[in-house]
Amino acid sequence: MPEPGGAPRILVVEDEASLARGIAFNLNAEGYLVDCIADGREATDLLSLPGARSRGGHDLVLLDVMLPNMDGFSVTRAARQAGNRTPILMLTAKGLPEDVVEGLESGADDYLPKPFDLTVLLARVKSLLRRRDWTKTPSSPGGETVVSIGPNQVDFANFEIRRGDALTRLTLLEAGLLRLLHERRGTVVTKAEILEKVWNLHPDTETRAVDNFVVRLRKYIEADPSNPKLLVTVRGAGYRLEAAD
């Protein structure tokens, strides 16, 4: 795992050798440390197996969707199911809205269609690393990184929720959404705000991804997710995380 204050380490999973070399060259020029692999199954082994280096060794993954042996959606789902919460930026020739949603739903944190300008890629990389750091910084006036939401203890620094003996690990997007709701607790947060501030998407984007992520968060924090008391829907407006009594 990178030392505090050290250069971020990025894993590039791309089977087009010339593109992988170009990405790695430009990332190195920006001061990042880069590892490259070209196979979906190898990526799954690296990101998903217990004790695999990338479970704590990389700060970001750039993942192509069309890979030999296993596609990027499957790689991402396997990594998330294994508890790996490293931010993932998907790179793909598929840029249709439904493909973007599938990428986000599989557990990716951002999505960049090919062909892309390298300056755009570098901006997305910086943005994801900033979002990761923002999620980990204190979200309360007292400066705590662990906050209480009902009976849950949410550790934003480690992307974890504890409720009794149960432990749930969060992705960057899940943590970012919960962080935003917590900062605005007691007030309504619109879907447009969530899309713009958490997903980095245009606020008019048509997608049910926000609703699906809220459903997921309710499973983590609510005693009865079908009858939420902590994270409620304000019909026609958005969502509200109830303030503590």
Secondary structure, DSSP 8 states (H G I E B T S, - for coil): ---TTS--EEEEE-S-HHHHHHHHHHHHHTT-EEEEE--HHHHHHHHHSTT-THHHH-SEEEEESS-SSS-HHHHHHHHHHTT----EEEEES--SHHHHHHHHHHT-SEEEESS--HHHHHHHHHHHHHHHHHHHS--STT--SEEEETTEEEETTTTEEEETTEEEE--HHHHHHHHHHHHTTTS-B-HHHHHHHTS---TT---SHHHHHHHHHHHHH-SSTTS-SSEEEETTTEEEE----
